[in-house]
Amino acid sequence: MIAFLRLVDNIVTLYIWLLILAAVMSWLISFNVINTRNRLVYTVADFLYRVTEPALRPIRRYIPSLGGIDISPVVLILALWFIRDLLFELFTP
C-alpha cells in the first residue's frame, strides 16, 4: 500500500508543478515576455492548457471573478495537498 501512496504522491506533485508552470506561462504570454508565434512556446503552452484546463474549469464556475485575477490554480493546489495528506493519514499505519 505504501508503494501505491508514493505513486499517488508523485503524480499529485507532478500535477501541482504543471499547474504552476501553466500559471507562469500564462503570465509570461499575457505580459508579452514570450510570444506564442514561436512553435516551441505554442506547443508547451497548448500542452499545459490541455492538461490543466479540465481540472480548473469546474473551479472557475464557482469562484467569482476577482478583477482579472484567477485564483483557481491556488484553490486546486490546496485541494490536491489536502487530498494527498488525507490519503496518507487514512492508509499509513
N, C-alpha and C positions, 0 to 999 in steps of 0.2 A: 504494500500500500504506500510505503514511503517513496518508492520509485515513481509511482503514478502522481503523487503530490508534487514531487520535484519537477516532473514533466509539466504539470499544470502551472506550477510556479514559473518555470522558464517561458512557457507560452504567454502567460499573462504579462510577464516582464517585457518580452519582445513586443507585444502589442502596445504596451504603455510607451515604449520607445518610438514605435511607429506613430502613435498619436502625437507625441511631442514633435517628431520630425515633420509631420503633416502641418501642425500649427506654425512651426517656424518657417516652413516652406511657403505657406500661405501669406505670412507676414512679409517675407522677402519678395514675393511676387507682387503683393499689393503696394509695396513701397518702391517698386521698380529697381530693386537691388539686383535681382536676377530676372532674366527675360525668358518667357515660355516659347519664344521663337527658336531657341536653342533646343535641338531634338532631345538631348540627354535630360535637360531640365524638364521638358514637357513629359517625357516618359516617367521620370521619377515622381513628378507631381501627380500625374494621372494614376500611377500605381498607388501612391499614398491616399489619394482621394477614393479610389475604388475599394481599398482595404478598410478605411476608417469611416467612410460615409454611412454604410448600413447600420453601424452601431450609434453614430452620432445623430442621425435623422430623427429617431423617436424621442431623444432627449431634447432636441431643438423644438419639437412640437409643444412641450410642456413648460419650457423655460421662457419667460418673457424677454423681449429684446432689451438690451441694456445700452442703447445708443450706439450700436455698431460693434460692441464688444461681445464676442462669442465665448461663453464660459462652458459650453457643452463638453469640450475635451477635459476640462478640470473636473466636472461632475463625473464623467465616465472614468477617469483615472481614480478618483476617490472611491467609486463603486467597485472597480476592479480590485483595488487594495483591500477593501472591506471583504469582498467575496474570497479573495485569496487567504486572508487571515482567518476568516471563518472556517474555511476548509481545513486549514492546519489545526485549528482548535478542535474541530469535530473528529478528525481522523488520526490524530497522533496520540500515542499512548501517554 
